[in-house]
Amino acid sequence: MDKLLEILGKAGIPYAYDHFAEGESPDPPFICYLLPNSDNFSADGKAYYKINEVHIELYTDIKDLSVEGQLEAVLDEYGIFYDRSEVWIESEKLYEVLYSFEMEA
């Protein structure tokens, strides 16, 4: 988790785990990150090598390639291989760019 927080801090974009508290959400762009699953490797009946699935959700109110590039540059710097997807959230009037990857717990 320390490495993930280091990566997020270096990106220079406000972030919170899962969501910001009601009324405390910053203006876009901002990040919400989650650890929704694990993909642990077992040996001798134990979790021998712990791996977390990580979701970094980048929210912007306009399509902002420079902010996406800023985050991707940090992920690349740390050697993170990620999958990327994007969706427009009509009810929030925000773009969500989702970066998913696995990282050692």
MOPAC internal coordinates of N, CA, C and O (Angstrom, degrees):
PM7 1SCF
backbone

  N    0.0000 0     0.00 0     0.00 0    0    0    0
  C    1.4480 1     0.00 0     0.00 0    1    0    0
  C    1.5302 1   110.94 1     0.00 0    2    1    0
  O    1.2310 1   120.10 1   146.45 1    3    2    1
  N    1.3271 1   117.42 1   -33.55 1    3    2    1
  C    1.4644 1   120.28 1   179.48 1    5    3    2
  C    1.5248 1   111.43 1   -61.11 1    6    5    3
  O    1.2310 1   120.73 1   138.67 1    7    6    5
  N    1.3308 1   116.21 1   -41.33 1    7    6    5
  C    1.4667 1   119.96 1  -179.91 1    9    7    6
  C    1.5290 1   110.26 1   -65.08 1   10    9    7
  O    1.2310 1   120.31 1   138.87 1   11   10    9
  N    1.3242 1   117.01 1   -41.13 1   11   10    9
  C    1.4572 1   120.28 1   179.27 1   13   11   10
  C    1.5270 1   110.26 1   -62.81 1   14   13   11
  O    1.2310 1   119.85 1   135.97 1   15   14   13
  N    1.3152 1   117.90 1   -44.03 1   15   14   13
  C    1.4618 1   121.20 1   179.04 1   17   15   14
  C    1.5286 1   111.13 1   -64.96 1   18   17   15
  O    1.2310 1   120.46 1   145.40 1   19   18   17
  N    1.3184 1   116.73 1   -34.60 1   19   18   17
  C    1.4673 1   121.32 1   175.55 1   21   19   18
  C    1.5316 1   109.91 1   -63.04 1   22   21   19
  O    1.2310 1   120.62 1   135.31 1   23   22   21
  N    1.3184 1   116.43 1   -44.69 1   23   22   21
  C    1.4672 1   121.70 1   179.16 1   25   23   22
  C    1.5222 1   110.36 1   -61.69 1   26   25   23
  O    1.2310 1   120.44 1   132.29 1   27   26   25
  N    1.3215 1   116.76 1   -47.71 1   27   26   25
  C    1.4656 1   120.68 1  -179.17 1   29   27   26
  C    1.5208 1   111.39 1   -63.45 1   30   29   27
  O    1.2310 1   120.57 1   139.20 1   31   30   29
  N    1.3243 1   116.51 1   -40.80 1   31   30   29
  C    1.4607 1   120.13 1   178.33 1   33   31   30
  C    1.5208 1   112.05 1   -62.92 1   34   33   31
  O    1.2310 1   120.78 1   140.43 1   35   34   33
  N    1.3128 1   116.11 1   -39.57 1   35   34   33
  C    1.4609 1   121.05 1  -178.83 1   37   35   34
  C    1.5329 1   111.50 1   -68.99 1   38   37   35
  O    1.2310 1   120.46 1   153.59 1   39   38   37
  N    1.3271 1   116.73 1   -26.41 1   39   38   37
  C    1.4699 1   120.24 1   179.18 1   41   39   38
  C    1.5300 1   111.47 1   -66.93 1   42   41   39
  O    1.2310 1   120.36 1   154.70 1   43   42   41
  N    1.3329 1   116.92 1   -25.30 1   43   42   41
  C    1.4584 1   120.40 1   176.56 1   45   43   42
  C    1.5191 1   114.91 1    73.28 1   46   45   43
  O    1.2310 1   120.39 1  -154.75 1   47   46   45
  N    1.3124 1   116.85 1    25.25 1   47   46   45
  C    1.4629 1   122.73 1   179.89 1   49   47   46
  C    1.5240 1   106.79 1  -119.09 1   50   49   47
  O    1.2310 1   119.07 1   -46.58 1   51   50   49
  N    1.3491 1   119.37 1   133.42 1   51   50   49
  C    1.4701 1   119.92 1   179.71 1   53   51   50
  C    1.5284 1   110.52 1   -55.44 1   54   53   51
  O    1.2310 1   120.53 1   -39.38 1   55   54   53
  N    1.3517 1   116.59 1   140.62 1   55   54   53
  C    1.4662 1   120.30 1  -177.64 1   57   55   54
  C    1.5254 1   111.40 1  -144.16 1   58   57   55
  O    1.2310 1   121.89 1   -21.73 1   59   58   57
  N    1.3282 1   113.98 1   158.27 1   59   58   57
  C    1.4648 1   121.63 1   176.17 1   61   59   58
  C    1.5213 1   107.86 1  -151.12 1   62   61   59
  O    1.2310 1   121.04 1   -25.44 1   63   62   61
  N    1.3258 1   115.62 1   154.56 1   63   62   61
  C    1.4604 1   119.63 1   175.17 1   65   63   62
  C    1.5221 1   108.76 1   -76.72 1   66   65   63
  O    1.2310 1   120.41 1   -54.86 1   67   66   65
  N    1.3100 1   116.82 1   125.14 1   67   66   65
  C    1.4678 1   126.46 1   176.79 1   69   67   66
  C    1.5246 1   113.74 1    68.02 1   70   69   67
  O    1.2310 1   119.75 1   124.90 1   71   70   69
  N    1.3243 1   118.08 1   -55.10 1   71   70   69
  C    1.4669 1   120.42 1  -177.93 1   73   71   70
  C    1.5296 1   109.25 1  -164.30 1   74   73   71
  O    1.2310 1   121.35 1   -16.68 1   75   74   73
  N    1.3003 1   115.03 1   163.32 1   75   74   73
  C    1.4607 1   120.90 1   172.03 1   77   75   74
  C    1.5267 1   107.51 1   -89.81 1   78   77   75
  O    1.2310 1   120.41 1   -30.09 1   79   78   77
  N    1.3116 1   116.83 1   149.91 1   79   78   77
  C    1.4696 1   121.09 1   177.93 1   81   79   78
  C    1.5314 1   108.87 1   -60.69 1   82   81   79
  O    1.2310 1   121.20 1   -28.22 1   83   82   81
  N    1.3117 1   115.31 1   151.78 1   83   82   81
  C    1.4637 1   122.49 1   179.97 1   85   83   82
  C    1.5277 1   109.84 1   -50.61 1   86   85   83
  O    1.2310 1   120.84 1   -54.88 1   87   86   85
  N    1.3308 1   115.99 1   125.12 1   87   86   85
  C    1.4548 1   121.30 1   177.99 1   89   87   86
  C    1.5228 1   114.63 1    81.22 1   90   89   87
  O    1.2310 1   119.50 1   178.02 1   91   90   89
  N    1.3219 1   118.55 1    -1.98 1   91   90   89
  C    1.4598 1   121.09 1  -178.08 1   93   91   90
  C    1.5285 1   112.80 1  -109.93 1   94   93   91
  O    1.2310 1   120.27 1  -174.07 1   95   94   93
  N    1.3056 1   117.08 1     5.93 1   95   94   93
  C    1.4618 1   120.40 1   179.58 1   97   95   94
  C    1.5275 1   109.19 1   -68.33 1   98   97   95
  O    1.2310 1   120.47 1   -50.68 1   99   98   97
  N    1.3429 1   116.71 1   129.32 1   99   98   97
  C    1.4691 1   118.78 1   177.60 1  101   99   98
  C    1.5234 1   110.38 1   -73.83 1  102  101   99
  O    1.2310 1   121.00 1   -12.85 1  103  102  101
  N    1.3085 1   115.69 1   167.15 1  103  102  101
  C    1.4573 1   119.64 1   172.51 1  105  103  102
  C    1.5250 1   108.38 1   -65.24 1  106  105  103
  O    1.2310 1   120.21 1   -32.98 1  107  106  105
  N    1.3340 1   117.21 1   147.02 1  107  106  105
  C    1.4670 1   119.36 1   177.75 1  109  107  106
  C    1.5216 1   110.61 1   -61.75 1  110  109  107
  O    1.2310 1   119.58 1   -30.12 1  111  110  109
  N    1.3093 1   118.41 1   149.88 1  111  110  109
  C    1.4714 1   126.84 1     5.60 1  113  111  110
  C    1.5207 1   112.19 1   -83.63 1  114  113  111
  O    1.2310 1   121.49 1   -29.80 1  115  114  113
  N    1.3318 1   114.76 1   150.20 1  115  114  113
  C    1.4562 1   121.77 1   173.33 1  117  115  114
  C    1.5154 1   108.88 1  -151.03 1  118  117  115
  O    1.2310 1   121.23 1   -13.73 1  119  118  117
  N    1.3372 1   115.25 1   166.27 1  119  118  117
  C    1.4602 1   121.96 1  -176.41 1  121  119  118
  C    1.5184 1   109.96 1  -124.05 1  122  121  119
  O    1.2310 1   120.77 1   -41.22 1  123  122  121
  N    1.3197 1   116.13 1   138.78 1  123  122  121
  C    1.4627 1   122.76 1   164.66 1  125  123  122
  C    1.5264 1   105.69 1  -117.92 1  126  125  123
  O    1.2310 1   120.97 1   -45.62 1  127  126  125
  N    1.3187 1   115.74 1   134.38 1  127  126  125
  C    1.4627 1   118.88 1  -179.96 1  129  127  126
  C    1.5193 1   109.50 1  -122.96 1  130  129  127
  O    1.2310 1   121.14 1   -29.81 1  131  130  129
  N    1.3295 1   115.43 1   150.19 1  131  130  129
  C    1.4605 1   122.56 1  -176.87 1  133  131  130
  C    1.5207 1   109.75 1  -139.28 1  134  133  131
  O    1.2310 1   121.17 1   -24.14 1  135  134  133
  N    1.3106 1   115.37 1   155.86 1  135  134  133
  C    1.4658 1   122.85 1   171.72 1  137  135  134
  C    1.5262 1   106.47 1  -121.76 1  138  137  135
  O    1.2310 1   119.84 1  -104.11 1  139  138  137
  N    1.3492 1   117.91 1    75.89 1  139  138  137
  C    1.4581 1   120.85 1  -169.11 1  141  139  138
  C    1.5208 1   116.05 1   -74.29 1  142  141  139
  O    1.2310 1   119.76 1   156.89 1  143  142  141
  N    1.3277 1   118.07 1   -23.11 1  143  142  141
  C    1.4622 1   120.65 1  -176.16 1  145  143  142
  C    1.5186 1   109.98 1  -148.82 1  146  145  143
  O    1.2310 1   121.69 1   -11.79 1  147  146  145
  N    1.3259 1   114.38 1   168.21 1  147  146  145
  C    1.4597 1   119.93 1   170.99 1  149  147  146
  C    1.5225 1   108.45 1  -126.38 1  150  149  147
  O    1.2310 1   121.21 1   -20.09 1  151  150  149
  N    1.3059 1   115.28 1   159.91 1  151  150  149
  C    1.4592 1   122.03 1   178.11 1  153  151  150
  C    1.5257 1   107.05 1  -137.48 1  154  153  151
  O    1.2310 1   121.39 1  -119.16 1  155  154  153
  N    1.3283 1   114.94 1    60.84 1  155  154  153
  C    1.4573 1   121.12 1  -174.31 1  157  155  154
  C    1.5260 1   111.95 1   -70.03 1  158  157  155
  O    1.2310 1   121.31 1   -28.59 1  159  158  157
  N    1.3244 1   115.11 1   151.41 1  159  158  157
  C    1.4627 1   123.19 1   175.78 1  161  159  158
  C    1.5204 1   107.02 1  -102.45 1  162  161  159
  O    1.2310 1   120.65 1   -49.12 1  163  162  161
  N    1.3226 1   116.35 1   130.88 1  163  162  161
  C    1.4569 1   119.08 1  -176.85 1  165  163  162
  C    1.5222 1   111.58 1  -103.79 1  166  165  163
  O    1.2310 1   121.81 1   -28.01 1  167  166  165
  N    1.3284 1   114.14 1   151.99 1  167  166  165
  C    1.4670 1   122.41 1   173.14 1  169  167  166
  C    1.5181 1   106.57 1  -154.32 1  170  169  167
  O    1.2310 1   121.17 1   -46.06 1  171  170  169
  N    1.3089 1   115.37 1   133.94 1  171  170  169
  C    1.4623 1   121.42 1  -179.74 1  173  171  170
  C    1.5253 1   112.28 1    54.69 1  174  173  171
  O    1.2310 1   120.58 1  -143.24 1  175  174  173
  N    1.3394 1   116.50 1    36.76 1  175  174  173
  C    1.4595 1   121.34 1   175.81 1  177  175  174
  C    1.5143 1   114.83 1    73.81 1  178  177  175
  O    1.2310 1   120.13 1  -163.45 1  179  178  177
  N    1.3304 1   117.35 1    16.55 1  179  178  177
  C    1.4638 1   121.27 1   179.90 1  181  179  178
  C    1.5258 1   109.91 1  -128.84 1  182  181  179
  O    1.2310 1   121.28 1   -17.52 1  183  182  181
  N    1.3169 1   115.16 1   162.48 1  183  182  181
  C    1.4632 1   120.46 1   172.47 1  185  183  182
  C    1.5249 1   107.01 1   -76.09 1  186  185  183
  O    1.2310 1   121.09 1   -85.61 1  187  186  185
  N    1.3291 1   115.51 1    94.39 1  187  186  185
  C    1.4542 1   122.25 1  -174.05 1  189  187  186
  C    1.5317 1   111.57 1   -75.02 1  190  189  187
  O    1.2310 1   120.63 1   137.31 1  191  190  189
  N    1.3278 1   116.41 1   -42.69 1  191  190  189
  C    1.4571 1   122.01 1  -178.29 1  193  191  190
  C    1.5220 1   107.04 1  -131.59 1  194  193  191
  O    1.2310 1   120.38 1   -68.06 1  195  194  193
  N    1.3232 1   116.87 1   111.94 1  195  194  193
  C    1.4685 1   121.59 1  -174.58 1  197  195  194
  C    1.5261 1   110.83 1   -92.58 1  198  197  195
  O    1.2310 1   121.85 1   -51.78 1  199  198  197
  N    1.3230 1   114.07 1   128.22 1  199  198  197
  C    1.4563 1   121.53 1  -178.83 1  201  199  198
  C    1.5295 1   108.84 1  -129.49 1  202  201  199
  O    1.2310 1   120.62 1   -50.40 1  203  202  201
  N    1.3291 1   116.42 1   129.60 1  203  202  201
  C    1.4596 1   121.54 1   176.58 1  205  203  202
  C    1.5154 1   110.84 1  -102.40 1  206  205  203
  O    1.2310 1   120.94 1   -39.70 1  207  206  205
  N    1.3105 1   115.82 1   140.30 1  207  206  205
  C    1.4609 1   120.80 1   167.08 1  209  207  206
  C    1.5286 1   105.88 1   -80.60 1  210  209  207
  O    1.2310 1   120.37 1   -46.61 1  211  210  209
  N    1.3215 1   116.90 1   133.39 1  211  210  209
  C    1.4583 1   122.13 1  -178.03 1  213  211  210
  C    1.5285 1   108.95 1  -119.19 1  214  213  211
  O    1.2310 1   120.90 1   -45.51 1  215  214  213
  N    1.3156 1   115.89 1   134.49 1  215  214  213
  C    1.4621 1   122.14 1   171.72 1  217  215  214
  C    1.5175 1   107.69 1  -118.64 1  218  217  215
  O    1.2310 1   120.74 1   -56.31 1  219  218  217
  N    1.3023 1   116.18 1   123.69 1  219  218  217
  C    1.4638 1   121.87 1   171.48 1  221  219  218
  C    1.5185 1   106.10 1  -111.20 1  222  221  219
  O    1.2310 1   120.70 1   -63.85 1  223  222  221
  N    1.3166 1   116.27 1   116.15 1  223  222  221
  C    1.4592 1   122.62 1  -178.81 1  225  223  222
  C    1.5282 1   107.99 1  -103.53 1  226  225  223
  O    1.2310 1   120.47 1   -67.65 1  227  226  225
  N    1.3121 1   116.70 1   112.35 1  227  226  225
  C    1.4644 1   122.24 1   178.36 1  229  227  226
  C    1.5224 1   108.29 1   -96.91 1  230  229  227
  O    1.2310 1   120.51 1   -58.17 1  231  230  229
  N    1.3260 1   116.64 1   121.83 1  231  230  229
  C    1.4634 1   122.01 1  -179.04 1  233  231  230
  C    1.5216 1   109.90 1  -109.25 1  234  233  231
  O    1.2310 1   121.06 1   -49.49 1  235  234  233
  N    1.3376 1   115.58 1   130.51 1  235  234  233
  C    1.4635 1   122.22 1   175.92 1  237  235  234
  C    1.5227 1   108.96 1  -137.07 1  238  237  235
  O    1.2310 1   120.73 1   -26.69 1  239  238  237
  N    1.3320 1   116.20 1   153.31 1  239  238  237
  C    1.4642 1   118.35 1   178.46 1  241  239  238
  C    1.5244 1   112.07 1   -90.70 1  242  241  239
  O    1.2310 1   120.42 1   168.13 1  243  242  241
  N    1.3256 1   116.80 1   -11.87 1  243  242  241
  C    1.4652 1   122.62 1   172.43 1  245  243  242
  C    1.5243 1   107.03 1  -133.69 1  246  245  243
  O    1.2310 1   120.30 1   -20.07 1  247  246  245
  N    1.3074 1   117.04 1   159.93 1  247  246  245
  C    1.4616 1   120.29 1   175.08 1  249  247  246
  C    1.5200 1   106.73 1   -68.11 1  250  249  247
  O    1.2310 1   120.57 1   -67.57 1  251  250  249
  N    1.3389 1   116.51 1   112.43 1  251  250  249
  C    1.4566 1   121.20 1  -171.65 1  253  251  250
  C    1.5288 1   110.68 1  -123.07 1  254  253  251
  O    1.2310 1   120.96 1   -89.82 1  255  254  253
  N    1.3229 1   115.77 1    90.18 1  255  254  253
  C    1.4638 1   121.14 1  -177.69 1  257  255  254
  C    1.5261 1   112.64 1   -63.52 1  258  257  255
  O    1.2310 1   120.13 1   150.50 1  259  258  257
  N    1.3336 1   117.35 1   -29.50 1  259  258  257
  C    1.4640 1   119.14 1  -179.37 1  261  259  258
  C    1.5257 1   111.16 1   -68.92 1  262  261  259
  O    1.2310 1   119.80 1   140.36 1  263  262  261
  N    1.3219 1   117.98 1   -39.64 1  263  262  261
  C    1.4736 1   120.78 1   178.26 1  265  263  262
  C    1.5255 1   109.70 1   -69.52 1  266  265  263
  O    1.2310 1   120.18 1   138.95 1  267  266  265
  N    1.3307 1   117.27 1   -41.05 1  267  266  265
  C    1.4582 1   120.21 1   175.84 1  269  267  266
  C    1.5223 1   110.11 1   -60.06 1  270  269  267
  O    1.2310 1   120.54 1   136.20 1  271  270  269
  N    1.3244 1   116.57 1   -43.80 1  271  270  269
  C    1.4558 1   121.13 1   178.89 1  273  271  270
  C    1.5187 1   112.21 1   -63.45 1  274  273  271
  O    1.2310 1   120.55 1   142.79 1  275  274  273
  N    1.3282 1   116.56 1   -37.21 1  275  274  273
  C    1.4646 1   121.91 1   177.89 1  277  275  274
  C    1.5288 1   110.66 1   -60.34 1  278  277  275
  O    1.2310 1   120.27 1   132.44 1  279  278  277
  N    1.3351 1   117.09 1   -47.56 1  279  278  277
  C    1.4593 1   121.26 1   179.03 1  281  279  278
  C    1.5246 1   111.00 1   -68.17 1  282  281  279
  O    1.2310 1   120.32 1   136.28 1  283  282  281
  N    1.3167 1   116.99 1   -43.72 1  283  282  281
  C    1.4669 1   120.63 1  -179.18 1  285  283  282
  C    1.5272 1   111.50 1   -63.51 1  286  285  283
  O    1.2310 1   119.89 1   145.05 1  287  286  285
  N    1.3273 1   117.82 1   -34.95 1  287  286  285
  C    1.4640 1   120.96 1   178.08 1  289  287  286
  C    1.5309 1   110.80 1   -62.32 1  290  289  287
  O    1.2310 1   120.41 1   140.28 1  291  290  289
  N    1.3225 1   116.83 1   -39.72 1  291  290  289
  C    1.4686 1   120.24 1   178.86 1  293  291  290
  C    1.5330 1   109.88 1   -69.52 1  294  293  291
  O    1.2310 1   119.91 1   136.68 1  295  294  293
  N    1.3256 1   117.77 1   -43.32 1  295  294  293
  C    1.4664 1   120.24 1   177.29 1  297  295  294
  C    1.5254 1   110.13 1   -59.89 1  298  297  295
  O    1.2310 1   120.43 1   136.87 1  299  298  297
  N    1.3261 1   116.79 1   -43.13 1  299  298  297
  C    1.4650 1   121.09 1   178.53 1  301  299  298
  C    1.5297 1   110.96 1   -63.54 1  302  301  299
  O    1.2310 1   120.65 1   138.85 1  303  302  301
  N    1.3213 1   116.37 1   -41.15 1  303  302  301
  C    1.4694 1   120.93 1   179.62 1  305  303  302
  C    1.5298 1   111.59 1   -58.42 1  306  305  303
  O    1.2310 1   120.69 1   143.95 1  307  306  305
  N    1.3383 1   116.28 1   -36.05 1  307  306  305
  C    1.4626 1   121.50 1  -179.78 1  309  307  306
  C    1.5261 1   112.61 1   -89.05 1  310  309  307
  O    1.2310 1   120.44 1  -174.89 1  311  310  309
  N    1.3233 1   116.77 1     5.11 1  311  310  309
  C    1.4561 1   120.18 1   177.90 1  313  311  310
  C    1.5090 1   114.04 1    69.76 1  314  313  311
  O    1.2310 1   120.63 1  -150.34 1  315  314  313
  N    1.3249 1   116.41 1    29.66 1  315  314  313
  C    1.4701 1   121.59 1  -179.19 1  317  315  314
  C    1.5289 1   108.90 1   -85.80 1  318  317  315
  O    1.2310 1   120.91 1   -57.19 1  319  318  317
  N    1.3267 1   115.87 1   122.81 1  319  318  317
  C    1.4683 1   121.25 1   172.93 1  321  319  318
  C    1.5248 1   106.90 1   -91.80 1  322  321  319
  O    1.2310 1   119.84 1   -61.33 1  323  322  321
  N    1.3230 1   117.91 1   118.67 1  323  322  321
  C    1.4586 1   121.90 1  -174.00 1  325  323  322
  C    1.5197 1   111.23 1  -126.65 1  326  325  323
  O    1.2310 1   121.83 1   -23.15 1  327  326  325
  N    1.3246 1   114.11 1   156.85 1  327  326  325
  C    1.4580 1   121.90 1   167.40 1  329  327  326
  C    1.5193 1   106.40 1  -103.07 1  330  329  327
  O    1.2310 1   120.70 1   -30.38 1  331  330  329
  N    1.3175 1   116.28 1   149.62 1  331  330  329
  C    1.4541 1   121.55 1  -175.42 1  333  331  330
  C    1.5164 1   109.32 1  -130.50 1  334  333  331
  O    1.2310 1   120.52 1   -42.23 1  335  334  333
  N    1.3217 1   116.62 1   137.77 1  335  334  333
  C    1.4620 1   121.50 1   172.42 1  337  335  334
  C    1.5274 1   107.91 1  -141.60 1  338  337  335
  O    1.2310 1   121.06 1   -14.61 1  339  338  337
  N    1.3116 1   115.57 1   165.39 1  339  338  337
  C    1.4652 1   119.81 1  -175.67 1  341  339  338
  C    1.5149 1   110.20 1  -143.82 1  342  341  339
  O    1.2310 1   121.27 1   -34.36 1  343  342  341
  N    1.3312 1   115.18 1   145.64 1  343  342  341
  C    1.4623 1   120.91 1   177.04 1  345  343  342
  C    1.5270 1   109.25 1  -149.37 1  346  345  343
  O    1.2310 1   120.66 1   -32.22 1  347  346  345
  N    1.3266 1   116.35 1   147.78 1  347  346  345
  C    1.4661 1   122.48 1   172.77 1  349  347  346
  C    1.5207 1   106.66 1   -95.14 1  350  349  347
  O    1.2310 1   120.41 1   -53.24 1  351  350  349
  N    1.3310 1   116.83 1   126.76 1  351  350  349
  C    1.4667 1   121.59 1   178.68 1  353  351  350
  C    1.5232 1   107.24 1  -101.25 1  354  353  351
  O    1.2310 1   121.12 1   -81.23 1  355  354  353
  N    1.3063 1   115.46 1    98.77 1  355  354  353
  C    1.4663 1   122.16 1  -174.21 1  357  355  354
  C    1.5254 1   111.99 1   -57.58 1  358  357  355
  O    1.2310 1   119.99 1   134.78 1  359  358  357
  N    1.3295 1   117.62 1   -45.22 1  359  358  357
  C    1.4660 1   121.25 1  -175.94 1  361  359  358
  C    1.5288 1   112.50 1   -63.57 1  362  361  359
  O    1.2310 1   120.34 1   152.05 1  363  362  361
  N    1.3304 1   116.96 1   -27.95 1  363  362  361
  C    1.4719 1   121.52 1  -179.50 1  365  363  362
  C    1.5200 1   112.53 1  -101.14 1  366  365  363
  O    1.2310 1   120.74 1   167.83 1  367  366  365
  N    1.3399 1   116.18 1   -12.17 1  367  366  365
  C    1.4705 1   122.08 1  -174.89 1  369  367  366
  C    1.5206 1   110.91 1    56.69 1  370  369  367
  O    1.2310 1   121.17 1  -135.22 1  371  370  369
  N    1.3457 1   115.38 1    44.78 1  371  370  369
  C    1.4571 1   122.09 1  -179.00 1  373  371  370
  C    1.5210 1   110.60 1  -134.86 1  374  373  371
  O    1.2310 1   121.27 1   -33.47 1  375  374  373
  N    1.3187 1   115.18 1   146.53 1  375  374  373
  C    1.4534 1   121.33 1   167.38 1  377  375  374
  C    1.5190 1   107.74 1   -87.02 1  378  377  375
  O    1.2310 1   120.73 1   -40.43 1  379  378  377
  N    1.3234 1   116.22 1   139.57 1  379  378  377
  C    1.4588 1   121.54 1   171.82 1  381  379  378
  C    1.5204 1   107.67 1  -118.15 1  382  381  379
  O    1.2310 1   120.70 1   -59.91 1  383  382  381
  N    1.3197 1   116.28 1   120.09 1  383  382  381
  C    1.4542 1   121.75 1   173.01 1  385  383  382
  C    1.5213 1   105.68 1  -107.12 1  386  385  383
  O    1.2310 1   121.07 1   -61.44 1  387  386  385
  N    1.3235 1   115.56 1   118.56 1  387  386  385
  C    1.4592 1   121.77 1  -175.77 1  389  387  386
  C    1.5206 1   109.71 1  -102.47 1  390  389  387
  O    1.2310 1   121.42 1   -54.10 1  391  390  389
  N    1.3218 1   114.89 1   125.90 1  391  390  389
  C    1.4632 1   122.27 1   174.01 1  393  391  390
  C    1.5193 1   106.90 1  -109.64 1  394  393  391
  O    1.2310 1   119.73 1   -58.89 1  395  394  393
  N    1.3189 1   118.12 1   121.11 1  395  394  393
  C    1.4722 1   121.92 1   179.43 1  397  395  394
  C    1.5039 1   109.38 1  -120.03 1  398  397  395
  O    1.2310 1   121.77 1   -39.80 1  399  398  397
  N    1.3366 1   114.23 1   140.20 1  399  398  397
  C    1.4528 1   120.57 1   178.87 1  401  399  398
  C    1.5245 1   108.76 1  -163.66 1  402  401  399
  O    1.2310 1   121.07 1    -8.24 1  403  402  401
  N    1.3083 1   115.57 1   171.76 1  403  402  401
  C    1.4562 1   120.60 1   175.86 1  405  403  402
  C    1.5192 1   108.95 1  -112.89 1  406  405  403
  O    1.2310 1   121.50 1   -31.92 1  407  406  405
  N    1.3397 1   114.74 1   148.08 1  407  406  405
  C    1.4593 1   119.67 1  -179.22 1  409  407  406
  C    1.5157 1   108.59 1  -149.30 1  410  409  407
  O    1.2310 1   121.45 1   -33.42 1  411  410  409
  N    1.3266 1   114.84 1   146.58 1  411  410  409
  C    1.4631 1   120.81 1   179.90 1  413  411  410
  C    1.5265 1   109.71 1   -58.71 1  414  413  411
  O    1.2310 1   121.29 1   -45.17 1  415  414  413
  N    1.3217 1   115.14 1   134.83 1  415  414  413
  C    1.4721 1   120.82 1  -179.65 1  417  415  414
  C    1.5107 1   111.10 1   -73.68 1  418  417  415
  O    1.2310 1   120.10 1   180.00 1  419  418  417

